[in-house]
Amino acid sequence: MKKLIKFLHRHIPRPVLIRFSGIFSMVVRPFYAGNHVECPVCKKHFRKFLPYGSRGLSNRLCPKCLSLERHRLIWLYLQNFTRFFEDNLKMLHIAPEQPFIKRFKKCANLDYQTADLCSPIADLHFDIMHIPLADNSYDIVMSNHVLEHVENDIVAMKEIYRVLKPGGWAILQVPIDPDRQTTYEDKNIVMPSEREKAFGQYDHLRIHGLDYPTRLAAAGFDVQTFDPKQHFPANDIPRYRLDPDEILFVAKK
């Protein structure tokens, strides 16, 4: 399974993976029956999760809803520490993730729009560095694991800040190298194989470091951090297969 996941992740375009992910989920789910891990998004439990990523790392992807560590962390945060599911909110979801999109669309309190450069499941299509939407339009913007792909992440952050209403907030997770103090990017690195070596994935243009919240602040945001280790019982971290080192950054306008 690891070899198959690695091959699909490396060689199949994301829009194609999205179209066939439901079939893949139904086929593999029976092989993961059990009660060792639990997904808080779809409420299903399994003996373990699927491997995922270009390196095929084990026990990451929910066989039912296809959530990853970041999705499960975000869901738990929204459910337990915000009024996301109660208040009337206008939301823009950039690069909408499959574990979330159908569930958010069902929320009667959300005026929910999705956007992407090319995803077949998005409502709108645009470059995140040039968002063709009005200032001060949204209460919430969510855009996870996108900023490492764009030419200029600061410009994209400023665009997200612009379309947020005053008092609005954004969740903009990125992969972070905890051993790197500052974000590393080099525009001379263009070959996919070299980008994978330098930035961790063939289509990444940078690897963010511990200065990521400072970069968000440079775009105008007031950045608040949410550490799962400080808010969840210790047993929940392995049960939900959260990344104990991932910090959730909530960027407020």
Steps between C-alpha positions, in 0.01 A plus 500: 500500500786738579646454152162557337436818701847634419449431129157667491620802696806549279359430155123563490372860475302615804173563304507137382567372851205703628263352241587139585566529873148389596535171312845446651360559849222244459742234372760529776274569801417135585870417533540755780214393727582535869488735798855621562465847343200730457424782259319790673382633163300197378474331843629167361765282660758267347791276594721767342487772236637481147853609408524831315740739330788483259689287753200283585519566874284260702177552693397843366196496267150409623363222274147643525515880464866529392593736782864556591653616829441868421134444410430314822672774702307776324169316544557453872596866535193623312269268689630558851656846507296716260138575406567392143200265492261743675554859379391629159827531311612568145791272414747469213672161481801503267621159378200334669588173668281195452455426871346847542322609185179294520474547875542878479247522217243331724542764773195726479683776689778529239490708182766277351705549182791291374784603271807350338730551205376184326320263739189341345313525831544878547234766431744770391835482322774758549862561597524556876746785435231685305166430667221655286273566798403812692674632809357411842274224365552194721487412869727197449755395240653154505792404277715210615827379345471751216749777581800272447384457137456866397763728351474760777343388825505847659299645211248216536474563875433869436225410254335275758531778758336742255189288438447429870259719693639694796487253789510207257750217526684253283653155538798473266700191593825417320766230546761636741854373553551527878877491454502807276477843658423686177305410188717374217427572134717516191348598165792340319379156608253401227544128434236289680763260635707787637193665652417177677848490650496865601138555603363153576271461197543536125243780465599702808675833448622546858526330836359713780695531822419611852464857371167410336286692753730800446429481127125496573544803725689679222185466287302680771363211708480470876620141539379275781631148556316184602714213629307169515722370780370780724132451419434128451547201732826318432315187383313695232819586307578139392131399492417770244846473340576868544850631442610595854744754358251681274392842620178646363545863397184713516559821304262781600425833331 
